[in-house]
Amino acid sequence: MKIRIKELRKKRNMTQRQLALRSGVAKSYINEIESGKYNNPSAEVLCKLAKALRCSINELIDCEGDEDGNKNL
């Protein structure tokens, strides 16, 4: 599973700080998710981030492949 927060955030010209303020998720936590240090956020966090980014949870996470585009079976 790849979480696409950084990609979607940059498309919307948002900083991590702006996303943190809009979502209620700590900037440090967003940074950890984006850097790959933490890759299993709760459904509640994913919902908050998706809402702040104005996207669906399906757009936010990529269950189809890893970072190299390889399919996970």
FENTA-V538496 format. One record per run of one state. SS is the DSSP state (H for helix, E for strand, C for the rest). FROM is the first residue (numbers start at 1). TO is the last residue. If there is no record, write none. Layout:
ss | from | to
SS | FROM | TO
SS | FROM | TO
//
This chain:
ss | from | to
C | 1 | 1
E | 2 | 3
C | 4 | 4
H | 5 | 11
C | 12 | 15
H | 16 | 23
C | 24 | 26
H | 27 | 35
C | 36 | 42
H | 43 | 53
C | 54 | 56
H | 57 | 60
E | 61 | 62
C | 63 | 64
E | 65 | 65
C | 66 | 70
E | 71 | 71
C | 72 | 73
//
